Amino acid sequence: MRRIVYNKLVDWKNSKDRKPLILRGVRQCGKTWILKEFGKNNYENIAYFNFEGNEHLKERFCIDFDVARIIEELSILNKKAIKPEKTLIIFDEIQFCNEALSSLKYFCENAPEYHVACAGSLLGILLSKPLSFPVGKVDFIDLRPMNFYEFLLANNEEMLIEHLKKNIDKVSPLFEEKLKNYLKNYYIVGGMPEVVNEWITSKDIEKVEKKQDIILNSYELDFAKHAPLSDTPKLSLIWDYIPRELSRENSKFVFGHVKHGARAKDLEDAMQWLISAGMCYKVNKIDKPSMPLSSYLNMSSFKLYMCDVGLLRRKAGVYPSVILLDNNEIYKEFKGAMAENFVLLELININSNVPYYWSSGNTAEVDFVWQLREKIIPFEVKSGTVLNSRSLSIYMDKYKPEIAVKTSMKNISLNDNIVNIPLYLLWNLDEYIKIICNNNE
């Protein structure tokens, strides 16, 4: 499967200022696979080492930080010589060995000719001991679950993607229906590579859901593995609450809804743990869409979204057949939540910026306010084809944004500074923004 991050790895290899690399991401998003694939295609050899449960390996780093000794002993373990610039050294689950994490500093300073790439969970690396992290001595690349563009690639739709890039002003009815069906499949499957691969190879929903259950269970096992024992019940409460929160008409997160009588001080640490682990995203409210957006956030109002729409769907217990039926009333409210979560993840994949949302009392709410370079762009998300949006009109009358986006299942349309972009084309958002800017000049 092709991943967008692959080109970033090639750039890292060719960089004159290359440092040891840490590829960060939520568990099961494909870090190990992409590093091995990258190594196979760009190096003579791969030397792969996994630190989880491997005490013999950890001992190599507990003696000292003599890189020459470490390389010699790793070569013996690898049963093949590790050559400068010819071998990609992969340290997997590096968060399980603080000394190995510390050694990256010495690889950077004393042996930059060795190419070292590490895979680690976001949370595990964050929780490494204070003296172990090599500040300023490593490069970072973040990996997330596959976005919709990558999902299309996994379905061998390269020609369709190229056609859409060339014919940017309209999607033909022939392809429109096809893309809608792919998006429904993506809502069901999500972007976890192992789950996507199961879908591509078997098209068996039962097997897909078993893969999703394994991932969800592994996340909950991480609660006990990494979190303080006293926080484990709180983590489970918040994690289980997210789908319920999103399905409500007012999806603002309320601590008292997670557990009766609970306050922020009771659950805040547990919530931050989930965010740091990459398992969910916190979307804060802003009172005013001005730069920098962070200066105008309202600390008391926010929403939580999950890291993958497929996992959200499975955790919420929504049956795949319900998603495939457009007019199913029992899915009506959660359909909007799925669309919002999808849009959030597509925006984060574009430039890593987590958007905000805006509301004005009980009169108006804009789903997302997002910064793309020098532009602050409001987003109204619709799960179907109805585009009426009183909230966005109120926002535009008040703030006069240069660009506004409606995203729905309706085909592309440009109207002055408002663009309607189909949900299934958000991966090409940057190009549509450029068109609006050029038209307005």
PADODREN-547485 format. One record per residue: x, y, z of N, C-alpha, C in turn; residue in three letters. Coordinates in pm, whole numbers, plus 50000, padded with zeros to 5 digits. Layout:
N
XYZXYZXYZAla
...
! end
This chain:
441
500834988050000500005000050000500875012550000Met
500485022149919501245034449909500825044250017Arg
501815050250084501555060050188502225073050150Arg
501535084150177502055097450145503375100050217Ile
503515094550338504705096950419505975091250354Val
505825082250259506985075750196507945086150137Tyr
507405096150069508255106450008509025114450113Asn
508415116350230509125123150339510305114950388Lys
510145101750389511245093050430512395093650330Leu
512065094250202513115095550099513845108750116Val
513095119550142513725132650165514655132150286Asp
514225125250390515065123650510516365116450475Trp
516295105850400517485098250362518475106950286Lys
517955115550199518815123550112519255136850172Asn
518765139850292519075152650354520525153150403Ser
521185164350377522555166350427522575168250579Lys
521465172850633521375175350777520635164150850Asp
520615152450791519865141250846520315137750988Arg
519355135351075519595130551211518845117351226Lys
519105109851332518255098051356516785102151355Pro
515975093551299514565096751277513675089251376Leu
512665096351427511605089851504510305091651426Ile
509745080551384508445080551317507385078251424Leu
506595088651449505635088251558504225085651504Arg
503415079351586502035077551547501285068651644Gly
499965069451635499115061051718499395046451685Val
499165037651778499395023351756498605018251636Arg
499235009051563498595001951451498375010551328Gln
499045022051317498835030451198499835027451086Cys
500715017451106501565012850997503005017551001Gly
503495021551118504865026851129505915016451090Lys
505805004451146506804994151120506794990050973Thr
505614988250919505504983850779506134993850684Trp
505835006750702506335016750607507855018150619Ile
508415016750740509865017450755510535005650685Leu
509964993850699510544982150632510424983350480Lys
509294988250434509104990050289510075000450234Glu
510235011350307511185021750270512615016250268Phe
512965008650371514325002850376514574993050264Gly
513604984850234513744974850128514004981349993Lys
513384992749969513474999349837514625009149825Asn
515245013149938516225023949932517585020449991Asn
517745008350045519015004450108519384990250063Tyr
520654987150079521104973550049520554963550150Glu
520504967950277520064958850384519234966350487Asn
518474958750563517744963950679518224956350802Ile
518514963550909518814957351039517684961251133Ala
516794951651159515574954451234515684949251377Tyr
515354957951475515424954151616514164959051687Phe
513514950051760512294953451833512584952651983Asn
512344963652054512704964452196511634958952290Phe
510444956852240509374952352330509644938152378Glu
509844936652507510084923652568511424917452536Gly
512344925052477513644919552437514734924852531Asn
514904918352645515864922952745517294921552695Glu
517574911152618518934909152565519334920852475His
518394925752396518674937252310518884949852394Leu
518044951752494518154963752577519504964552646Lys
520054953152682521344952852752522464958952668Glu
522354958352536523404964052450523534979052473Arg
522474985452521522475000052535522665004352681Phe
522734994852772522854998152914524314999152960Cys
525234994652877526654994652915527225008752906Ile
527135014552788527595028252763526995032452630Asp
527405044452583526895049452456527995049952349Phe
528885040352354529925038952253529265033452126Asp
529095042052026528365038151905529065026951831Val
530405027151828531155016551759530865002951822Ala
530855002451955530554989852023529114985551996Arg
528194995152004526784992051981526574986351841Ile
527174992651741527034987951603527614973951587Ile
528754971651647529384958451637528484947651697Glu
527934950351814527094940451879525744938751808Glu
525214949651754523974948651677524194940751548Leu
525374942251488525694934551368525704919551397Ser
526234916051514526244901951554524824896851573Ile
523994904751640522594900851659521864899951525Leu
522234908651433521594909251302522094898251207Asn
523234892351244523894881951163524294887151025Lys
524534900051019524984906350896525554920050932Lys
526634923850867527304936550898526374948350872Ala
526414957950963525674970450946526624980650885Ile
526324984950763527234993650689526715008050687Lys
527635017550706527235031650697526585034650563Pro
525455041550566524715046250448524145035050361Glu
524515022650387524035011350307522955003150380Lys
522965004250513522024996650595521075006250666Thr
519795003450660518845011050740518645003650873Leu
519015010250982518825004651115517435008851163Ile
516584999151194515235002051243515144997851389Ile
514865007451475514595004751616513085005651636Phe
512444994151652510984993951668510624993851817Asp
509495000151848509015001351987510125006752076Glu
510765017452031511925022852102511555028352239Ile
510275031252260509855036552390510045026652504Gln
510295013852469510515003852574511965003452623Phe
512835011952565514235012352610514705026752612Cys
514685032652730515105046552744516555048652703Asn
517395038552730518815039652695518995040052542Glu
518195032352471518265032652324517825046252272Ala
516805051852336516355065252299517465075452323Leu
518165074152435519285083152466520425081552366Ser
520635069252318521765066652227521645074252096Ser
520435078452060520255085651935521075098551932Leu
521275104552047522115116452056523525113452008Lys
524055101852044525435098352012525545093451868Tyr
524485087451817524465084351673524495097351593Phe
523775107251640523735120251571525095127251576Cys
525705127651694526935135451712528185128051664Glu
528235114951688529475107551666529465098151545Asn
528275095051496528215085551384527055088851290Ala
527045100951233525935104851146525865096951016Pro
526935089350986526925081250864526005069150874Glu
525575065750994524625054651011523195060151003Tyr
522385053550926520995057850908520105050151006His
519565057351104518775051151209517355056751203Val
516375047851189514965051851190514245043951299Ala
513485051051381512815044851496511305046051482Cys
510625035751528509165036251535508765035951682Ala
507845044551718507425044851858506045050851872Gly
505325046651973504005052251998504165066452051Ser
503215074952019503265088852065503385089652216Leu
502555081952284502515082752429503785077152493Leu
504255065752442505435059552500506645068652496Gly
506815075552382507945084752369507765096652462Ile
506515101452473506235112852561506555109552705Leu
506315096852745506505092852884507925087952914Leu
508835088952815510205084752840510805093152953Ser
511765087453022512365094353137513005107453093Lys
512945117753177513405131053138514805131353078Pro
515745123653134517125124453086517355115852961Leu
516355108352918516575098952810516315104952673Ser
515565116052667515175120752535516255129652474Phe
516675126552350517765134052285517265146952220Pro
516975156852299516395169352249517325175652144Val
516755178852030517505185551924518405176451843Gly
518415163651874519325154251806518585144151718Lys
517285146151700516515136851618515585144551524Val
515235138151413514195143151324512895135851357Asp
511775142551331510465136451356509645136551227Phe
508945125651206507895125051105506695118351172Ile
505515124051151504305118351209503555110051106Asp
503055098751150502255089951064500885088151128Leu
499855089151047498485087451093497815076251015Arg
496635072151055495905062450973495735067650830Pro
495515058850737495405062450596494225071950575Met
494465082750501493355091650467492615086250345Asn
491615093550300490775088450192491545087250061Phe
492455096450036493315095849917494105082749916Tyr
494695079250029495465066850039494555054550028Glu
493325056050076492355045150063492035042649916Phe
491905053349837491685051749693492875045049627Leu
494075049149667495275042749613495295027849645Leu
494915024449767494895010349807493905002249724Ala
492895009149672491905002649586492275003649437Asn
493555006649411494075007249273493335017449186Asn
493065029149244492365039649170493285051149132Glu
494525048049095495465058349055494965066348935Glu
494395059548836493905066348716492745075648749Met
491865071448838490765080048880491285092348952Leu
492275090649039492855101949110493475111949013Ile
494215107148916494835116048816493765123348735Glu
492695116448703491585122848630490985134048715His
490785131648842490195141748930491105153748946Leu
492415151348947493355162448957493355171248833Lys
493145165048717493155172448590491815179348563Lys
490735173248607489385178748585488835183548718Asn
489355194848759489155199148897487825206348919Ile
487175211048811485995219248828484695211548841Asp
484695198448804483475190648809483795175748810Lys
483005168248884483125153748884481975148148800Val
482295140148701481245134548614480355125348696Ser
479055124648660478115116048734478595101548744Pro
479295096748642479805083148642480745080848759Leu
481665090348782482655088848889482095093449024Phe
481115102349019480535107649144479945096349228Glu
479175087549167478565076649240479625066949291Glu
480635064749211481725055649250482445061049373Lys
482715073949374483415080049487482565080049613Leu
481265082149597480365081449713480395067549776Lys
480395057449692480445043749744481775040849813Asn
482875045949756484175044249821484185050949958Tyr
483545062949966483525070050094482725062250198Leu
481615056450157480845048250251481675036350299Lys
482405030350207483285019250246484355023950343Asn
484855036050320485895041650409485315044150548Tyr
484075049050555483435050850685483345037650761Tyr
483115026950689482985013750751484345008250792Ile
485325009250703486635002950721487595011850799Val
487605024850766488565033950827489915033250758Gly
490945038550827492255039850765493375032150831Gly
493065023350926494115015150984494615005250878Met
495915005650844496414997850730496054983050732Pro
496134976750849495834962550856494364959750825Glu
493494968950869492064967550841491794969950693Val
492414980350637492264983250494492734971450410Val
493864965650447494394954250373493424942450377Asn
492804940350492491814929450503490634932050410Glu
490194944550405489074948050318489444946150171Trp
490644950450134491074949449995491184934749952Ile
491704926550040491994912650002490774903450015Thr
489914905950113488814896450138487424902050114Ser
487254915150127485914921450122484954914850220Lys
485494909650328484714902550429484544911550552Asp
483344917050571483094926350681483354920050817Ile
483014907350831483244900650959484734900550994Glu
485584897850894487024897850918487534911950945Lys
486964921650873487334935750894487044939751039Val
485874936251087485494940251223486314932851329Glu
486744920851300487644913951393488964921351405Lys
489484926351291490714934251294490504947151373Lys
489374953551353489074965751428488964963051577Gln
488344951851612488204948351754489574945851818Asp
490464939551743491824937051796492514950251826Ile
492384959851735493024972951756492394980051876Ile
491074980251883490394986751996490794980152128Leu
490894967052129491304960052251492754963252288Asn
493614964352186495024967552214495154981652271Ser
494304990752227494315004252283493955003852432Tyr
492954996052464492524995452604493554988252690Glu
494264978752632495354972252706496474982152736Leu
496654991952647497655002352671497325010752793Asp
496035011752826495655019252946496375013253068Phe
496315000053078496924993353193498444993153183Ala
498974992953060500414991753041501155004853070Lys
500555016153030501265028853039500715038553143His
499415037853169498805047953256498905043953403Ala
498885053853493498805050653636497555042253663Pro
497675032753754496585023453782495305030753819Leu
495445041753891494255049153936493525055953821Ser
494225058253708493615065153594492915055753497Asp
493195042753506492665033353407491145033853394Thr
490385033753504488915034653490488475047753424Pro
489165058653453488805071553394489035071453244Lys
490165065453202490465064553059489375056852986Leu
488945045853044487895037852981486585045652974Ser
486275053153079485045060953078485035071252965Leu
486145078652949486215088952844486245082552707Ile
487045072152690487165065252562485805059852517Trp
485045054452609483725049052575482705060152550Asp
482955071952607482005082852598482085090152463Tyr
483215090252399483405098252277482345095452171Ile
482075082752133481015080652033479655085652078Pro
479355084552206478065089352257477995104552249Arg
479105110952282479155125652275478895130452133Glu
479545124352036479425128851897478045126651840Leu
477325116851892476005113851838474935123551887Ser
475255131551989474285141152041474215153351953Arg
473065160051952472895171951870473895182751911Glu
474055184852040475085193852091476235185152140Asn
477275183952059478345174352088479475180252172Ser
479225191652234480215197252326480505187252437Lys
481775185752470482185176252574481835181852712Phe
481145173652790480755177552927481235166753022Val
482125170253112482695160353204481615153553288Phe
480585161053323479515155353404478705144753332Gly
478785144753197478085134453121478885121453116His
480205122553132481055110553132480765102253256Val
480675109253370480365102753497479585112653580Lys
478465108453633477605117553707478365124253821His
478315137753818478965145453923480435148253900Gly
481005142853791482435144853765482705159253721Ala
483875164253759484305177553718485595176453637Arg
485975187653578487175187653493488385182553569Ala
488555186853694489735182953770489805167853794Lys
488655161053785488615146653808489075138653686Asp
488815144053567489025136153445489985142353345Leu
490445154553370491275161653273492565154153240Glu
493245148853341494505141753317494285129553229Asp
493215122253253492925110453174492605114253029Ala
491885125153011491575129852875492855133752801Met
493755140752869495015144752806495855132752770Gln
495775122152850496495109752821496045104252685Trp
494745103852661494205098752534494625107552417Leu
494655120652439495075129852333496555127852302Ile
497385126752407498825124852388499135111652320Ser
498295101652342498485088652277498045088752132Ala
497445099752088496985100751949495675093651924Gly
495005089352030493765081652016492565090651991Met
492675103252027491585112651999492165126651980Cys
491335135351924491715149251901490745158551975Tyr
491305169052032490515178952103490335191152015Lys
489095194451984488785206151902488185216851991Val
488955227352017488525238052107487645248152036Asn
486815254452113486015265552062486875278252060Lys
486675286651959487285299951959486185310451965Ile
486495321652028485525332452038485615342151921Asp
486765341651849486965350951738487965344751640Lys
487675344851508488595338951410489685348551366Pro
490625351151455491755360051424493055352751455Ser
494135357451392495445351251413496135357351534Met
496825348751611496805334151603495525328751666Pro
494965318551606493705312951655493795308451800Leu
494965303651839495135298451975494925309252081Ser
495085321752043494915332652139493455335352171Ser
492555329752090491145332652107490335320252146Tyr
491035309752192490305297652227489585299352360Leu
488475292552369487665292452490487965279352563Asn
488685279852672489155267852740488025259052794Met
486855264852812485775257252876484915249452777Ser
485115251652647484265245052548485105237852444Ser
484865225052428485605217152329484835204552295Phe
485305197852189484745185052147485895175052130Lys
485595162352148486575151752124486145143352005Leu
487125140351919486885131851803487895120451806Tyr
487565109251741488445097651740489455098451626Met
490515090451638491635090851544491345083851412Cys
490225076751404489915069051284488405067051275Asp
487835069651157486375068751144485905054251149Val
486715044951100486335030951106486245025951249Gly
487215029951332487175026151473486015033051545Leu
485725045451507484565052351564483285044851531Leu
483145040851406481955033651363481805020451438Arg
482935013151450482885000251517482605001951667Arg
483255011751729483075013751873481665018351905Lys
481065025951813479695030651833478665019651808Ala
479095008651746478174997651720477254999951603Gly
477695008451507476885011051388477145000051285Val
476104993151243476274982151148476614987551009Tyr
477504980850937477904985350803476724987350709Pro
475714978550717474564979650627473814992650648Ser
473854998050770473165010650799473835022150723Val
475155021950715475885032450645475625031850495Ile
475445019950442475235018350299473855023050255Leu
472905024350349471545028750317471425043750340Leu
471275051450233471305066050242470185071850328Asp
469005066050324467845072250388467435065150517Asn
468395059350583468085052050707467975061950823Asn
466765063750874466505073750977467215070651110Glu
467435057751141468065054551269469545058351272Ile
470095061551156471505065351145471685080351122Tyr
470545087551114470565101451072471495110251155Lys
471385109651287472185118551372473655114651372Glu
473935101551382475335097451387476015099151252Phe
475245099451145475785101851011476525115251007Lys
475955125251072476615138351078477895137851158Gly
477895130051267479105128551348480215121751270Ala
479865111551192480855104651109481465114351008Met
480625122450946481115132050847482055142250911Ala
481675147251029482535156951099483885150751135Glu
483855138651189485105132051228485985129851105Asn
485365125850995486095123950869486765136850824Phe
486015147850824486555160750779487725164950867Val
487555163550998488645167051089489935159851052Leu
489845146751032491045138851002491635142550867Leu
490805145750769491315149950639492065163250651Glu
491545172550730492215185550749493545183750820Leu
493585175550925494825173250998495875166750908Ile
495435158250818496375151750726496975161550626Asn
496315172750602496845182450506498015190150562Ile
497885195150686498995203150739499225201450889Asn
498655191150948498855187751090498185197351187Ser
497545208051139496885217451228495525212151272Asn
495325210551402494005206851453493135219351449Val
491985218851379491145230851370490425233851500Pro
489695244851499488845248851610487385248751562Tyr
486455251951651485095254551606484635267751665Tyr
483595273451607483085286451651481585285551677Trp
481155291851782479715292851807479395306351867Ser
478155310351848477675323051902476425320351983Ser
476615318352112475485315052198474785302552148Gly
473465303352144472665292252093472135294951952Asn
472715305151886472165309251756472925303551638Thr
474215300751652474995296251536476215288351581Ala
476595278451499477815270851525478425266451392Glu
479675269851372480425265651252481305253951293Val
481225243051217481845230451258483345231451279Asp
484045238051186485495239251199485955252851149Phe
486955258351217487665270251171489135266351167Val
489725267251050491025260851024491965270550955Trp
493225269850991494215278650928495015270950825Gln
495045276050703495875270850595496745282350547Leu
498025281650583498955292650556498385305650614Arg
498175315850531497715328750585496195329850587Glu
495495319450548494035319750542493405313450666Lys
492355319650717491505313550820490185310050753Ile
489885297050750488785292050667487725285350753Ile
486485290050746485395283150816484885271350732Pro
484505260550799483995248550731482635244850787Phe
481695243050698480395237650733480295223550676Glu
480035213750761480015199650719478595194650710Val
478255188950596476945182750574477165168350529Lys
476435159150588476625145150554475905141150426Ser
474915149450384474145146350264474375156550155Gly
473285160550086473405169849974472735183350001Thr
472105184950117471475197650152472545207350200Val
472585219250138473675228650166473255240650250Leu
471985242350280471545254050357472295254650490Asn
472835266450521473625267750644473445281650703Ser
472525282650796472285295550863473485299650946Arg
474135289951012475275293051098476425299151018Ser
476725293050903477815298350821477475312350770Leu
476215314850737475805328150691476005338550800Ser
475655334950924475865344251036477355347151054Ile
478175336551048479625338151061480165347450953Tyr
479715345350828480245353250716479795367750723Met
478585369950766478115383750782478925391150889Asp
479315383750992480015389951105481495392151077Lys
482145382351012483605382851000484125384850858Tyr
483265383750758483655385950617484915378150578Lys
484905364950592486095357150555486365357650405Pro
487625356950370488015356950229487545344250159Glu
487545333050234487165320050179486335312650281Ile
485305305750234484525296850319484275283850243Ala
484185272950317484015259850255482795252850311Val
481955247950219480905238450254481345224950198Lys
481275214750279481645201550229480505191950256Thr
480135184450152478955175950158479085165050053Ser
477985158550022477965148549915477575154649780Met
477415167749778477045174449654478275177549570Lys
478095178349439479215180449347479855194149369Asn
480985196049306481765208349321480985220449270Ile
481035231349344480475243949297481245255449359Ser
481515265649278482225277449325481265289249316Leu
481125296449426480215307849430480885319249504Asn
481465328449429482235339449488483325333749580Asp
483215336549709484255331749801483845319149875Asn
482725313049832482275300549893482465289249794Ile
483065278449841483245266749756482605254849824Val
481825247349747481335234549797482245223649743Asn
482875216349834483785205549798483185192549847Ile
483005182849759482505169949807483425164149913Pro
482845157350008483635151050115484735142250058Leu
484455135549948485425126149891486535132949812Tyr
486515146449805487595153749737488355163049830Leu
488135161949959488825170850053490335169150047Leu
490825157550007492265155349996492905164949896Trp
492085170849807492595180349706492215194749741Asn
491925197049869491435210049915492345221549876Leu
493645219749889494595230549861494405236049720Asp
494145227349624493965231749486492705240249470Glu
491635236549541490395244249532490565258049596Tyr
491305258649704491575271549768492345280649673Ile
493305275049603494085282949506493195288549395Lys
492245280349350491315285149245490505296949293Ile
489985296149414489185307249468490035319749480Ile
491265318049530492155329649546492455336149411Cys
492705327849310492995333049176491765340149117Asn
490595334449142489365340649090489045353949157Asn
489505355449282489215367549357490235378749336Asn
491315375449267492355385649245491945395549136Glu
! end
